Amino acid sequence: PGTTATMIDGAFFQDEVEERKIMAVPMVFQDNEHIGQGRMTLEEIIAKLDTNAAAKDAEKLNAKDVFDVLVIGGGPAGNTSAIYAARKGIKTGIVAERMGGQVMDTMDIENYTSIQKTQGPKFAAEMEAHVREYGVDIMNLQRVADIKGADETAN
């Protein structure tokens, strides 16, 4: 409702490119406020538009049981760590700002052992599917602000 999409060719509207400080495309604005850029999933866009998303996420996160291992980061290292822990039967979760991490912004990947060539988004999707096979709880679109030990959180 009330949503429009406008594409601006920077070659023809250089003043607007400079005024908005556009460095990468696409850039996403809501009511002339910059809310995102680059490759964004529908989930990421909805989280930006939903003004109550943070409260809903906090409620869901607070309802979760304690994890034996909570991996911070959804890139290759984080995904691999989560798989290793989950394969040992350890209750494991991943907190990630974006599953796939920086890989999502890389088109050609040719330096990952045993994979001669792949594309970042494809590789990220395959990693996430692999992690999900082991029942790892994925908490996407989250950023860790503080870390406390169990003894600091017990009441």
Buried (B, 14 or more C-beta within 10 A) or exposed (E): EEEEEEEBEEEEEEEEBEEBEBEEEBBBEEEEEEBBBEBBBEEBBEBBEEEEEEEEBEEEEEEEEEBEBBBBBBBBEBBBBBBBBBEEEEBBBBBBBBBBBEBBBBEEBEEEEEEEEBEBBEBBBBBBEBBEEBEBBBBBBBEEEEEEEEEEEEE
